[in-house]
Amino acid sequence: MSQSAFDEARQTAAASAKQIAQKLGLRSDEVSILLCSSDGSSLRFLYPEALFKTGIRLPNDRNSLAGQAIYYQKPQLHNNMTQIKRMAFFERVKTGEESPTPIQKMLTLPILNGNNVTAIVQCSRKAKTLEEAGPDFTKDDIAALAEDLFEIATLLPLLRPTDF
């Protein structure tokens, strides 16, 4: 694939992420898209741009939030992240104009192609405290994002690097 086609597909994915953020009343840095490797063993950020540029590959750990969504092939709702054991490294990476803020709530959605998860969309509510984070994520939020997830799913063949 040409670099321009890859860049265009990434721009479309970024636009989808921003649309998801708008639907859920989130900031654009509260949505991330992670690609699954072709063998399913690792994940790589596609969006936001700051995390994509790191080029970091994350192991697909069944105990992680993304790993659970991949393994069970179902969305995961967590409305009190202080109770969830997790690696909070990426919460400290500045992805928007504001200083990094802890994730208080998270919705993790698998994107399926047939029987395989090809990507993960994570929506978060960031704030200093749980009370400041806004409303809980719900099953209605999952339903509201179906069209956006389908659009992202159609882009995935264009977005996976040949070595991933």
Secondary structure, DSSP 8 states (H G I E B T S, - for coil): --HHHHHHHHHHHHHHHHHHHHHHT--GGGEEEEEE-TTSSEEEEEESHHHHTT--EEE--TTSHHHHHHHHTS-EEES-GGGS----GGGGS--SSS----EEEEEEEEEEETTEEEEEEEEEEE-SSTGGG-S---HHHHHHTHHHHHHHHHHHHHHS-TT-
